[in-house]
Amino acid sequence: MIYSLYHYYDANRGPFRNLSGLTADEAALLSRQLVQEGRTFASRRSEDYMSIRRGLEAQARAQFIAKGGQPRTAYPHYMTLGVCDWLKTWYENPCVLRLDWDDIREDAISFTYGDLFPTMRVQDRKPYRGQVYTKKEIVAVIEAYGFPQAWNANGEGGPERYIEAQIWDEEEIRRFYA
């Protein structure tokens, strides 16, 4: 089966703008601006969001390496596996970029069943919690549980609303938007 990857972003900012690529001071300043503006999903994030995010990204990266991944960056760029229209609500002027998952090297992409934050932090004993998956592994997870976008589009079934893809190579991404 051929899967597609989707990147949701604000047209005013452009694709693949990544807080993790900023210094701690730059990320804190931008985060404060987003909170003050109060117009987007990001404005609801806590003050410790970036420190938590960086810790979770390091944890995901280590798991991915243990499974044979070869990340070329310290942090990933984020996409979803399959469409998730809910993510359009995060932005004032939403745009979507679509790629075939075969366009990204297998050793440069990992997945979580749900957003990285709840996947790694929620303690509800679901078997996909705390896990990072390779391409081959996520196919088996989809066969077992389906796409969260299909069974949990409104979020009533838990925090998993989509399958997140983490792209660990800036050059893989630049080919499509530079």
Rosetta constraint file for C-alpha pairs under 8 A:
AtomPair CA 2 CA 100 HARMONIC 7.32 0.50
AtomPair CA 2 CA 101 HARMONIC 7.41 0.50
AtomPair CA 2 CA 102 HARMONIC 7.90 0.50
AtomPair CA 3 CA 81 HARMONIC 6.97 0.50
AtomPair CA 3 CA 82 HARMONIC 6.83 0.50
AtomPair CA 3 CA 100 HARMONIC 6.16 0.50
AtomPair CA 3 CA 101 HARMONIC 5.74 0.50
AtomPair CA 4 CA 81 HARMONIC 6.02 0.50
AtomPair CA 4 CA 82 HARMONIC 5.63 0.50
AtomPair CA 4 CA 98 HARMONIC 6.64 0.50
AtomPair CA 4 CA 99 HARMONIC 5.63 0.50
AtomPair CA 4 CA 100 HARMONIC 4.45 0.50
AtomPair CA 4 CA 101 HARMONIC 5.34 0.50
AtomPair CA 5 CA 79 HARMONIC 6.07 0.50
AtomPair CA 5 CA 80 HARMONIC 5.47 0.50
AtomPair CA 5 CA 81 HARMONIC 4.73 0.50
AtomPair CA 5 CA 82 HARMONIC 5.89 0.50
AtomPair CA 5 CA 83 HARMONIC 7.76 0.50
AtomPair CA 5 CA 98 HARMONIC 5.60 0.50
AtomPair CA 5 CA 99 HARMONIC 5.06 0.50
AtomPair CA 5 CA 100 HARMONIC 5.93 0.50
AtomPair CA 5 CA 101 HARMONIC 5.78 0.50
AtomPair CA 5 CA 165 HARMONIC 7.59 0.50
AtomPair CA 6 CA 79 HARMONIC 5.22 0.50
AtomPair CA 6 CA 80 HARMONIC 5.09 0.50
AtomPair CA 6 CA 81 HARMONIC 6.49 0.50
AtomPair CA 6 CA 82 HARMONIC 6.59 0.50
AtomPair CA 6 CA 83 HARMONIC 6.44 0.50
AtomPair CA 6 CA 96 HARMONIC 6.47 0.50
AtomPair CA 6 CA 97 HARMONIC 5.60 0.50
AtomPair CA 6 CA 98 HARMONIC 4.59 0.50
AtomPair CA 6 CA 99 HARMONIC 6.49 0.50
AtomPair CA 7 CA 15 HARMONIC 7.42 0.50
AtomPair CA 7 CA 16 HARMONIC 7.75 0.50
AtomPair CA 7 CA 78 HARMONIC 6.90 0.50
AtomPair CA 7 CA 79 HARMONIC 4.58 0.50
AtomPair CA 7 CA 80 HARMONIC 6.50 0.50
AtomPair CA 7 CA 96 HARMONIC 5.53 0.50
AtomPair CA 7 CA 97 HARMONIC 5.05 0.50
AtomPair CA 7 CA 98 HARMONIC 6.50 0.50
AtomPair CA 8 CA 15 HARMONIC 7.50 0.50
AtomPair CA 8 CA 79 HARMONIC 7.30 0.50
AtomPair CA 8 CA 87 HARMONIC 6.59 0.50
AtomPair CA 8 CA 88 HARMONIC 6.62 0.50
AtomPair CA 8 CA 94 HARMONIC 6.80 0.50
AtomPair CA 8 CA 95 HARMONIC 5.80 0.50
AtomPair CA 8 CA 96 HARMONIC 4.69 0.50
AtomPair CA 8 CA 97 HARMONIC 6.64 0.50
AtomPair CA 9 CA 13 HARMONIC 7.50 0.50
AtomPair CA 9 CA 14 HARMONIC 6.50 0.50
AtomPair CA 9 CA 15 HARMONIC 5.56 0.50
AtomPair CA 9 CA 16 HARMONIC 7.45 0.50
AtomPair CA 9 CA 88 HARMONIC 7.82 0.50
AtomPair CA 9 CA 91 HARMONIC 6.77 0.50
AtomPair CA 9 CA 94 HARMONIC 5.72 0.50
AtomPair CA 9 CA 95 HARMONIC 5.40 0.50
AtomPair CA 9 CA 96 HARMONIC 6.46 0.50
AtomPair CA 10 CA 14 HARMONIC 6.04 0.50
AtomPair CA 10 CA 15 HARMONIC 7.32 0.50
AtomPair CA 10 CA 91 HARMONIC 5.43 0.50
AtomPair CA 10 CA 92 HARMONIC 6.54 0.50
AtomPair CA 10 CA 93 HARMONIC 5.14 0.50
AtomPair CA 10 CA 94 HARMONIC 4.78 0.50
AtomPair CA 10 CA 95 HARMONIC 5.88 0.50
AtomPair CA 11 CA 15 HARMONIC 7.64 0.50
AtomPair CA 11 CA 93 HARMONIC 5.47 0.50
AtomPair CA 11 CA 94 HARMONIC 6.05 0.50
AtomPair CA 11 CA 95 HARMONIC 5.77 0.50
AtomPair CA 12 CA 93 HARMONIC 6.94 0.50
AtomPair CA 13 CA 17 HARMONIC 7.24 0.50
AtomPair CA 15 CA 97 HARMONIC 7.81 0.50
AtomPair CA 15 CA 177 HARMONIC 7.46 0.50
AtomPair CA 16 CA 77 HARMONIC 6.49 0.50
AtomPair CA 16 CA 78 HARMONIC 7.72 0.50
AtomPair CA 18 CA 22 HARMONIC 7.38 0.50
AtomPair CA 18 CA 77 HARMONIC 6.88 0.50
AtomPair CA 19 CA 27 HARMONIC 5.64 0.50
AtomPair CA 20 CA 27 HARMONIC 7.38 0.50
AtomPair CA 20 CA 50 HARMONIC 7.71 0.50
AtomPair CA 20 CA 54 HARMONIC 7.08 0.50
AtomPair CA 20 CA 75 HARMONIC 6.41 0.50
AtomPair CA 21 CA 75 HARMONIC 7.43 0.50
AtomPair CA 22 CA 26 HARMONIC 5.64 0.50
AtomPair CA 22 CA 27 HARMONIC 5.54 0.50
AtomPair CA 23 CA 27 HARMONIC 6.06 0.50
AtomPair CA 24 CA 28 HARMONIC 6.07 0.50
AtomPair CA 24 CA 50 HARMONIC 7.89 0.50
AtomPair CA 25 CA 29 HARMONIC 6.16 0.50
AtomPair CA 26 CA 30 HARMONIC 6.21 0.50
AtomPair CA 27 CA 31 HARMONIC 5.95 0.50
AtomPair CA 27 CA 50 HARMONIC 7.41 0.50
AtomPair CA 28 CA 32 HARMONIC 6.11 0.50
AtomPair CA 28 CA 50 HARMONIC 7.64 0.50
AtomPair CA 29 CA 33 HARMONIC 6.28 0.50
AtomPair CA 30 CA 34 HARMONIC 6.25 0.50
AtomPair CA 31 CA 35 HARMONIC 6.26 0.50
AtomPair CA 31 CA 42 HARMONIC 7.71 0.50
AtomPair CA 31 CA 43 HARMONIC 7.43 0.50
AtomPair CA 32 CA 36 HARMONIC 6.12 0.50
AtomPair CA 33 CA 37 HARMONIC 6.11 0.50
AtomPair CA 34 CA 38 HARMONIC 6.12 0.50
AtomPair CA 34 CA 39 HARMONIC 7.52 0.50
AtomPair CA 34 CA 40 HARMONIC 7.30 0.50
AtomPair CA 34 CA 42 HARMONIC 6.46 0.50
AtomPair CA 34 CA 43 HARMONIC 4.96 0.50
AtomPair CA 35 CA 42 HARMONIC 7.13 0.50
AtomPair CA 35 CA 43 HARMONIC 3.89 0.50
AtomPair CA 35 CA 44 HARMONIC 6.55 0.50
AtomPair CA 35 CA 45 HARMONIC 7.55 0.50
AtomPair CA 36 CA 43 HARMONIC 7.23 0.50
AtomPair CA 37 CA 43 HARMONIC 7.20 0.50
AtomPair CA 38 CA 43 HARMONIC 5.04 0.50
AtomPair CA 38 CA 44 HARMONIC 7.61 0.50
AtomPair CA 39 CA 43 HARMONIC 6.71 0.50
AtomPair CA 39 CA 92 HARMONIC 7.28 0.50
AtomPair CA 40 CA 44 HARMONIC 7.85 0.50
AtomPair CA 40 CA 90 HARMONIC 5.54 0.50
AtomPair CA 40 CA 91 HARMONIC 5.62 0.50
AtomPair CA 40 CA 92 HARMONIC 6.69 0.50
AtomPair CA 41 CA 45 HARMONIC 7.88 0.50
AtomPair CA 41 CA 89 HARMONIC 7.67 0.50
AtomPair CA 41 CA 90 HARMONIC 4.69 0.50
AtomPair CA 41 CA 91 HARMONIC 7.05 0.50
AtomPair CA 42 CA 90 HARMONIC 7.37 0.50
AtomPair CA 45 CA 49 HARMONIC 6.14 0.50
AtomPair CA 48 CA 52 HARMONIC 6.27 0.50
AtomPair CA 49 CA 53 HARMONIC 5.95 0.50
AtomPair CA 50 CA 54 HARMONIC 6.02 0.50
AtomPair CA 51 CA 55 HARMONIC 6.29 0.50
AtomPair CA 52 CA 56 HARMONIC 6.21 0.50
AtomPair CA 53 CA 57 HARMONIC 6.05 0.50
AtomPair CA 53 CA 117 HARMONIC 7.42 0.50
AtomPair CA 54 CA 58 HARMONIC 6.17 0.50
AtomPair CA 54 CA 75 HARMONIC 7.79 0.50
AtomPair CA 55 CA 59 HARMONIC 6.25 0.50
AtomPair CA 56 CA 60 HARMONIC 6.10 0.50
AtomPair CA 56 CA 116 HARMONIC 7.27 0.50
AtomPair CA 56 CA 117 HARMONIC 7.22 0.50
AtomPair CA 56 CA 120 HARMONIC 7.09 0.50
AtomPair CA 57 CA 61 HARMONIC 5.99 0.50
AtomPair CA 57 CA 74 HARMONIC 8.00 0.50
AtomPair CA 57 CA 75 HARMONIC 6.06 0.50
AtomPair CA 57 CA 76 HARMONIC 7.39 0.50
AtomPair CA 58 CA 62 HARMONIC 6.15 0.50
AtomPair CA 58 CA 74 HARMONIC 7.41 0.50
AtomPair CA 58 CA 75 HARMONIC 7.40 0.50
AtomPair CA 59 CA 63 HARMONIC 6.33 0.50
AtomPair CA 60 CA 64 HARMONIC 6.09 0.50
AtomPair CA 60 CA 131 HARMONIC 7.98 0.50
AtomPair CA 60 CA 132 HARMONIC 6.18 0.50
AtomPair CA 61 CA 65 HARMONIC 6.17 0.50
AtomPair CA 61 CA 71 HARMONIC 7.31 0.50
AtomPair CA 61 CA 74 HARMONIC 7.57 0.50
AtomPair CA 61 CA 75 HARMONIC 7.60 0.50
AtomPair CA 62 CA 66 HARMONIC 6.22 0.50
AtomPair CA 63 CA 67 HARMONIC 6.44 0.50
AtomPair CA 63 CA 131 HARMONIC 7.85 0.50
AtomPair CA 63 CA 132 HARMONIC 6.31 0.50
AtomPair CA 64 CA 68 HARMONIC 6.54 0.50
AtomPair CA 64 CA 69 HARMONIC 5.05 0.50
AtomPair CA 64 CA 70 HARMONIC 7.78 0.50
AtomPair CA 64 CA 110 HARMONIC 6.54 0.50
AtomPair CA 64 CA 132 HARMONIC 6.42 0.50
AtomPair CA 64 CA 133 HARMONIC 7.32 0.50
AtomPair CA 64 CA 134 HARMONIC 7.47 0.50
AtomPair CA 65 CA 69 HARMONIC 4.45 0.50
AtomPair CA 65 CA 70 HARMONIC 6.05 0.50
AtomPair CA 65 CA 71 HARMONIC 7.29 0.50
AtomPair CA 67 CA 134 HARMONIC 7.42 0.50
AtomPair CA 68 CA 107 HARMONIC 6.86 0.50
AtomPair CA 69 CA 106 HARMONIC 7.71 0.50
AtomPair CA 69 CA 107 HARMONIC 4.43 0.50
AtomPair CA 69 CA 108 HARMONIC 6.26 0.50
AtomPair CA 69 CA 109 HARMONIC 7.53 0.50
AtomPair CA 69 CA 110 HARMONIC 7.82 0.50
AtomPair CA 69 CA 134 HARMONIC 7.93 0.50
AtomPair CA 70 CA 107 HARMONIC 5.24 0.50
AtomPair CA 70 CA 108 HARMONIC 5.97 0.50
AtomPair CA 70 CA 168 HARMONIC 7.89 0.50
AtomPair CA 71 CA 107 HARMONIC 7.17 0.50
AtomPair CA 71 CA 108 HARMONIC 5.57 0.50
AtomPair CA 71 CA 168 HARMONIC 4.74 0.50
AtomPair CA 71 CA 169 HARMONIC 6.13 0.50
AtomPair CA 72 CA 108 HARMONIC 7.65 0.50
AtomPair CA 72 CA 168 HARMONIC 5.88 0.50
AtomPair CA 72 CA 169 HARMONIC 5.02 0.50
AtomPair CA 72 CA 170 HARMONIC 7.51 0.50
AtomPair CA 73 CA 168 HARMONIC 5.48 0.50
AtomPair CA 73 CA 169 HARMONIC 5.62 0.50
AtomPair CA 73 CA 170 HARMONIC 6.90 0.50
AtomPair CA 74 CA 168 HARMONIC 7.50 0.50
AtomPair CA 75 CA 168 HARMONIC 6.48 0.50
AtomPair CA 76 CA 166 HARMONIC 5.18 0.50
AtomPair CA 76 CA 167 HARMONIC 5.01 0.50
AtomPair CA 76 CA 168 HARMONIC 4.59 0.50
AtomPair CA 76 CA 169 HARMONIC 7.22 0.50
AtomPair CA 77 CA 166 HARMONIC 5.66 0.50
AtomPair CA 77 CA 167 HARMONIC 5.03 0.50
AtomPair CA 77 CA 168 HARMONIC 6.65 0.50
AtomPair CA 77 CA 170 HARMONIC 7.81 0.50
AtomPair CA 77 CA 173 HARMONIC 7.94 0.50
AtomPair CA 78 CA 164 HARMONIC 6.87 0.50
AtomPair CA 78 CA 165 HARMONIC 5.76 0.50
AtomPair CA 78 CA 166 HARMONIC 4.94 0.50
AtomPair CA 78 CA 167 HARMONIC 6.30 0.50
AtomPair CA 79 CA 164 HARMONIC 5.89 0.50
AtomPair CA 79 CA 165 HARMONIC 4.95 0.50
AtomPair CA 79 CA 166 HARMONIC 6.51 0.50
AtomPair CA 79 CA 167 HARMONIC 7.67 0.50
AtomPair CA 80 CA 84 HARMONIC 7.31 0.50
AtomPair CA 80 CA 162 HARMONIC 6.54 0.50
AtomPair CA 80 CA 163 HARMONIC 5.57 0.50
AtomPair CA 80 CA 164 HARMONIC 4.49 0.50
AtomPair CA 80 CA 165 HARMONIC 5.28 0.50
AtomPair CA 81 CA 162 HARMONIC 7.28 0.50
AtomPair CA 81 CA 163 HARMONIC 5.37 0.50
AtomPair CA 81 CA 164 HARMONIC 6.10 0.50
AtomPair CA 81 CA 165 HARMONIC 6.18 0.50
AtomPair CA 82 CA 147 HARMONIC 7.95 0.50
AtomPair CA 82 CA 149 HARMONIC 7.90 0.50
AtomPair CA 82 CA 162 HARMONIC 7.71 0.50
AtomPair CA 82 CA 163 HARMONIC 7.47 0.50
AtomPair CA 83 CA 149 HARMONIC 7.40 0.50
AtomPair CA 84 CA 88 HARMONIC 7.90 0.50
AtomPair CA 84 CA 149 HARMONIC 5.97 0.50
AtomPair CA 84 CA 153 HARMONIC 7.89 0.50
AtomPair CA 84 CA 161 HARMONIC 7.73 0.50
AtomPair CA 84 CA 162 HARMONIC 6.42 0.50
AtomPair CA 85 CA 89 HARMONIC 7.70 0.50
AtomPair CA 86 CA 90 HARMONIC 7.71 0.50
AtomPair CA 86 CA 153 HARMONIC 7.36 0.50
AtomPair CA 87 CA 91 HARMONIC 7.81 0.50
AtomPair CA 88 CA 94 HARMONIC 5.32 0.50
AtomPair CA 88 CA 95 HARMONIC 7.40 0.50
AtomPair CA 89 CA 94 HARMONIC 7.50 0.50
AtomPair CA 90 CA 94 HARMONIC 7.72 0.50
AtomPair CA 99 CA 103 HARMONIC 6.75 0.50
AtomPair CA 100 CA 104 HARMONIC 7.80 0.50
AtomPair CA 102 CA 106 HARMONIC 7.98 0.50
AtomPair CA 104 CA 108 HARMONIC 6.80 0.50
AtomPair CA 104 CA 109 HARMONIC 6.89 0.50
AtomPair CA 104 CA 167 HARMONIC 7.94 0.50
AtomPair CA 104 CA 172 HARMONIC 6.35 0.50
AtomPair CA 105 CA 109 HARMONIC 6.78 0.50
AtomPair CA 105 CA 172 HARMONIC 7.78 0.50
AtomPair CA 106 CA 134 HARMONIC 7.44 0.50
AtomPair CA 106 CA 135 HARMONIC 6.52 0.50
AtomPair CA 108 CA 167 HARMONIC 5.84 0.50
AtomPair CA 108 CA 168 HARMONIC 5.10 0.50
AtomPair CA 108 CA 169 HARMONIC 5.99 0.50
AtomPair CA 108 CA 172 HARMONIC 7.98 0.50
AtomPair CA 109 CA 134 HARMONIC 7.02 0.50
AtomPair CA 109 CA 135 HARMONIC 7.43 0.50
AtomPair CA 109 CA 165 HARMONIC 6.64 0.50
AtomPair CA 109 CA 166 HARMONIC 5.55 0.50
AtomPair CA 109 CA 167 HARMONIC 4.66 0.50
AtomPair CA 109 CA 168 HARMONIC 6.03 0.50
AtomPair CA 110 CA 132 HARMONIC 6.38 0.50
AtomPair CA 110 CA 133 HARMONIC 5.55 0.50
AtomPair CA 110 CA 134 HARMONIC 5.11 0.50
AtomPair CA 110 CA 135 HARMONIC 6.85 0.50
AtomPair CA 110 CA 165 HARMONIC 5.75 0.50
AtomPair CA 110 CA 166 HARMONIC 5.15 0.50
AtomPair CA 110 CA 167 HARMONIC 6.73 0.50
AtomPair CA 110 CA 168 HARMONIC 7.93 0.50
AtomPair CA 111 CA 132 HARMONIC 5.60 0.50
AtomPair CA 111 CA 133 HARMONIC 4.94 0.50
AtomPair CA 111 CA 134 HARMONIC 6.34 0.50
AtomPair CA 111 CA 135 HARMONIC 7.42 0.50
AtomPair CA 111 CA 138 HARMONIC 6.82 0.50
AtomPair CA 111 CA 163 HARMONIC 6.84 0.50
AtomPair CA 111 CA 164 HARMONIC 5.50 0.50
AtomPair CA 111 CA 165 HARMONIC 4.49 0.50
AtomPair CA 111 CA 166 HARMONIC 5.93 0.50
AtomPair CA 112 CA 116 HARMONIC 6.18 0.50
AtomPair CA 112 CA 119 HARMONIC 6.68 0.50
AtomPair CA 112 CA 128 HARMONIC 7.91 0.50
AtomPair CA 112 CA 131 HARMONIC 6.48 0.50
AtomPair CA 112 CA 132 HARMONIC 5.17 0.50
AtomPair CA 112 CA 133 HARMONIC 6.18 0.50
AtomPair CA 112 CA 163 HARMONIC 5.93 0.50
AtomPair CA 112 CA 164 HARMONIC 5.30 0.50
AtomPair CA 112 CA 165 HARMONIC 6.70 0.50
AtomPair CA 113 CA 119 HARMONIC 6.65 0.50
AtomPair CA 113 CA 128 HARMONIC 6.32 0.50
AtomPair CA 113 CA 129 HARMONIC 7.58 0.50
AtomPair CA 113 CA 131 HARMONIC 7.90 0.50
AtomPair CA 113 CA 138 HARMONIC 7.97 0.50
AtomPair CA 113 CA 141 HARMONIC 7.97 0.50
AtomPair CA 113 CA 148 HARMONIC 7.94 0.50
AtomPair CA 113 CA 160 HARMONIC 6.84 0.50
AtomPair CA 113 CA 162 HARMONIC 6.98 0.50
AtomPair CA 113 CA 163 HARMONIC 4.73 0.50
AtomPair CA 113 CA 164 HARMONIC 6.48 0.50
AtomPair CA 114 CA 118 HARMONIC 6.99 0.50
AtomPair CA 114 CA 119 HARMONIC 5.76 0.50
AtomPair CA 114 CA 148 HARMONIC 7.44 0.50
AtomPair CA 114 CA 159 HARMONIC 7.14 0.50
AtomPair CA 114 CA 160 HARMONIC 4.20 0.50
AtomPair CA 114 CA 161 HARMONIC 5.96 0.50
AtomPair CA 114 CA 162 HARMONIC 5.08 0.50
AtomPair CA 114 CA 163 HARMONIC 4.74 0.50
AtomPair CA 114 CA 164 HARMONIC 5.77 0.50
AtomPair CA 115 CA 119 HARMONIC 5.99 0.50
AtomPair CA 115 CA 159 HARMONIC 7.95 0.50
AtomPair CA 115 CA 160 HARMONIC 6.49 0.50
AtomPair CA 115 CA 161 HARMONIC 7.52 0.50
AtomPair CA 115 CA 162 HARMONIC 6.85 0.50
AtomPair CA 115 CA 163 HARMONIC 6.77 0.50
AtomPair CA 115 CA 164 HARMONIC 5.52 0.50
AtomPair CA 116 CA 120 HARMONIC 5.99 0.50
AtomPair CA 116 CA 164 HARMONIC 7.08 0.50
AtomPair CA 117 CA 121 HARMONIC 5.94 0.50
AtomPair CA 118 CA 122 HARMONIC 5.06 0.50
AtomPair CA 118 CA 129 HARMONIC 7.96 0.50
AtomPair CA 118 CA 159 HARMONIC 6.33 0.50
AtomPair CA 118 CA 160 HARMONIC 7.32 0.50
AtomPair CA 119 CA 128 HARMONIC 7.42 0.50
AtomPair CA 119 CA 129 HARMONIC 4.89 0.50
AtomPair CA 119 CA 130 HARMONIC 5.57 0.50
AtomPair CA 119 CA 131 HARMONIC 7.25 0.50
AtomPair CA 119 CA 160 HARMONIC 7.56 0.50
AtomPair CA 120 CA 129 HARMONIC 6.00 0.50
AtomPair CA 120 CA 130 HARMONIC 4.31 0.50
AtomPair CA 120 CA 131 HARMONIC 7.15 0.50
AtomPair CA 121 CA 129 HARMONIC 7.87 0.50
AtomPair CA 121 CA 130 HARMONIC 7.18 0.50
AtomPair CA 122 CA 129 HARMONIC 7.16 0.50
AtomPair CA 123 CA 129 HARMONIC 7.51 0.50
AtomPair CA 124 CA 129 HARMONIC 7.89 0.50
AtomPair CA 125 CA 129 HARMONIC 7.01 0.50
AtomPair CA 128 CA 141 HARMONIC 7.95 0.50
AtomPair CA 133 CA 137 HARMONIC 5.43 0.50
AtomPair CA 133 CA 138 HARMONIC 5.57 0.50
AtomPair CA 134 CA 138 HARMONIC 6.09 0.50
AtomPair CA 135 CA 139 HARMONIC 6.57 0.50
AtomPair CA 136 CA 140 HARMONIC 7.05 0.50
AtomPair CA 137 CA 141 HARMONIC 6.51 0.50
AtomPair CA 138 CA 142 HARMONIC 6.10 0.50
AtomPair CA 139 CA 143 HARMONIC 6.25 0.50
AtomPair CA 140 CA 144 HARMONIC 6.25 0.50
AtomPair CA 141 CA 145 HARMONIC 6.00 0.50
AtomPair CA 141 CA 146 HARMONIC 7.39 0.50
AtomPair CA 142 CA 146 HARMONIC 4.47 0.50
AtomPair CA 142 CA 147 HARMONIC 6.05 0.50
AtomPair CA 146 CA 150 HARMONIC 7.39 0.50
AtomPair CA 146 CA 151 HARMONIC 7.55 0.50
AtomPair CA 147 CA 151 HARMONIC 6.78 0.50
AtomPair CA 147 CA 162 HARMONIC 6.76 0.50
AtomPair CA 147 CA 163 HARMONIC 7.03 0.50
AtomPair CA 148 CA 152 HARMONIC 5.17 0.50
AtomPair CA 148 CA 153 HARMONIC 6.88 0.50
AtomPair CA 148 CA 160 HARMONIC 6.07 0.50
AtomPair CA 148 CA 161 HARMONIC 5.08 0.50
AtomPair CA 148 CA 162 HARMONIC 5.05 0.50
AtomPair CA 148 CA 163 HARMONIC 6.88 0.50
AtomPair CA 149 CA 153 HARMONIC 4.82 0.50
AtomPair CA 149 CA 161 HARMONIC 5.34 0.50
AtomPair CA 149 CA 162 HARMONIC 5.09 0.50
AtomPair CA 149 CA 163 HARMONIC 7.92 0.50
AtomPair CA 151 CA 157 HARMONIC 7.77 0.50
AtomPair CA 152 CA 156 HARMONIC 6.40 0.50
AtomPair CA 152 CA 157 HARMONIC 5.51 0.50
AtomPair CA 152 CA 158 HARMONIC 7.40 0.50
AtomPair CA 152 CA 160 HARMONIC 7.25 0.50
AtomPair CA 152 CA 161 HARMONIC 5.76 0.50
AtomPair CA 153 CA 161 HARMONIC 6.01 0.50
AtomPair CA 154 CA 161 HARMONIC 7.71 0.50
AtomPair CA 155 CA 159 HARMONIC 6.22 0.50
AtomPair CA 155 CA 160 HARMONIC 7.24 0.50
AtomPair CA 155 CA 161 HARMONIC 6.10 0.50
AtomPair CA 167 CA 172 HARMONIC 7.75 0.50
AtomPair CA 167 CA 173 HARMONIC 7.61 0.50
AtomPair CA 169 CA 173 HARMONIC 6.82 0.50
AtomPair CA 170 CA 174 HARMONIC 6.12 0.50
AtomPair CA 171 CA 175 HARMONIC 6.37 0.50
AtomPair CA 172 CA 176 HARMONIC 7.76 0.50
AtomPair CA 173 CA 177 HARMONIC 6.99 0.50
AtomPair CA 174 CA 178 HARMONIC 5.07 0.50
